Every structure is written in C-alpha cells, then in structure tokens.
C-alpha cells in the first residue's frame, strides 16, 4: 500500500459529495459530516423526510455553519454525475471528499434470478445490454471516481491542485457480500467484489494525495432492508442483530481522518465491531451484525424460481 499522507486530514471546513444521501447509511454519513463542519452535496433521486429535515436545517448561508445542498441525481446517467460536481463548485468553490454510496440490494426488477425478457418482474430490457443493478452499484462508483480524480488533477481556475499537502478523499461503500457471495443476490455480490477490488487497485494513488478507501457494512438497519419484505424473508428481526447506519458512518469518518487508514484500506462494520479486511487470507466476516438466520428461506425461493418451466427463456414480445 501507499505511504501515509504527510498532512493530517480533517473534514472540518471541507466539502463532500455523497450520492444516495437521501436515506440510510449515506444519510447518516452526510449528517455526521455536517455535524463536523463539512458542507455536503446530497446527490440522490429524492430525499426521505428525515433527509429533507437535515437539508432544511443546514440550508441557510451563514459564516460559520456548514451547508447542505440537494441535487436531484440519477447515478446511472453520467451527465448527472458531472452536474453534481458542477453544483458543488458553484455552491462551495471545490470538492474535497467524494462518496459514491448510492446502491440497491438486488431488487426483483434488476435481479439475476429474474432475467431480462424472461421475468415480468425485471425492468432490464433484454436488448439493453445492461443491468440497472450493476449500473448503480458498480459502474456509478467507478465513473464518479474518475470524475473526482480528473477534477482534482486538473482543477478549475482558482482551485488548488491535489497534492500530499492538499489531500483529497474518496470513500466507497462495499459490503460483506464481497466476501460471502450470497446465492440470493449474485449481481449485488459481484458488484461489491468489484468495488472492493477497485478500492484495492487505487490504493497506490495515495502518493498523489488522493486516498481511496472502502467500507464493508454487514446487516444494517436501513430502509434498504426494512421497507422491502422480500429481503426480510431471510432475516428474523427478533433474533438477528442489526448494525446501525450510525456505526457505519463513524467508520467512514475514520477512513477519512485516520492517518493509519492508508489508500486501499477496507473497513468491515458489524454490530458493535469494526475490523480491517485483509487483502489476502482474510478470515471473513463473523459475529453480530453479519449473519441472518433465515438464509435457507432465500435459497429455497431461488430454487423454486429455477424450477419454473422455461426459466430464463426470453418471452416473445407482444405486438
């Protein structure tokens, strides 16, 4: 891994772009940044009421108070990713922290077990050449990272170029699915393997002052789980222990500010536990906040789908 940046990094007085900040982990992270004096661009399709409240609270321009700005953003549309950087520059002058955190957990409408053109649940067109699941959870973090690095290496007039004395940060949201490879969510697992590998690959650019790290949450109590009954099929809310979005946000802040979290670091977060994920020979997730007791219910459902006649065969289109 790359050497530690010689300049301590604090989020106070900085500006961050956080995609997916309208809810869940990314909302908790954005709120934590604001509480530490960091401006935040909330880039999402919409804001949940609790997110809208945060943006409203931090929407006023004052000399000493950080601000929040909402930019409606569909992360699969690359021009909209460019726009959030433009808005950040216009509102705050520059960007110091980027978190391309928006994600979904293999919904039926973009799901390996509901193939395009074969399942009425799928919204992925069989002639589109893409899965929305991968566009959101893998392609968008990669493209956002490109845009951030480009902006920092070739800044606009009046902005300072990134360097070890003017460091910048990118924190990605991976998952324990990057290690556990769940049958019930193959595309999600593939995307998070990709994100973790991508983070490791970019560790060496820390020498330029750009630190790229990742967080790997376990089972987190967010709307991604609680408002999707099909996901709760594998989880016993009375027996299984959740980690919280606030726990994850604290670990993300640590990745930004802790000098020992060098480029390419991945932190795993469970219930009341956080640990470094090793690149090789890692023992894998274990303990509270990493397991669900009903996983076999999900496996059963998958094999029921596979047992349906004509699974995966593209249906003739209706004229």
Secondary structure, 3 states (H helix, E strand, C coil): CCCCCCCCCCCCCCEEEEECCCCHHHHHHHHHHHHCCCEEEEEECCCCHHHHHHHHHCCCCCCCCCCEEEEECCCCCHHHHHHHHHHHHHHHCCCCEEEECCCCCCCCCCECCECCCCCCCCCCCCCCCCCHHHHHHHHHHHHHHHHHHHHHHCCCCCCCCCECCECEEEEEECCCHHHHCCHHHHHHHHHHHHHHHHHHHCHHHHHHCEEEEEEEECCECCHHHHCCHHHHCCCCCCCCCCECHHHHHHHHHHHHHCCCCCCCCEEEEECCEEEECCCCCCCCCCCCCCCCCCHHHHHHHHHHHHCCCCCCCCCCCCC
